Amino acid sequence: MPARYAFTAPLWQWKGRRDEWFFVSLPEDLSDEITARTDGLRGGFDSVPVDVTVGRTSWRTSIFPMGDGRYSLPLKKTVRVAEGIEHDATVDVVIALRELR
């Protein structure tokens, strides 16, 4: 299943009751390919475990389906601060699918 994808997407914000969450959405074609590659292999909430690199920062997380056929990638505050990513930024992302354990 190893696969690696690079894309550029705008950062967007979701506001919860007390929290602010920031995401980038994967392009539809990449989301379609990831869905096909991970059929029957996804985790809770249909999440897909990935290794991510933005700039010089790398970490492990999961991407989550958005309900429109695309996946969203959460960008935690430590990454945004380390990479100087502002609220209106466009972000260059590299993700690699990981095996579910």
PyMOL commands that set and color helices and strands:
alter all, ss='L'
color gray80, all
select helices_A, chain A and resi 28-37+44-46+77-82
alter helices_A, ss='H'
color red, helices_A
select strands_A, chain A and resi 4-15+20-25+48-54+57-65+71-74+90-97
alter strands_A, ss='S'
color yellow, strands_A
deselect
rebuild
show_as cartoon
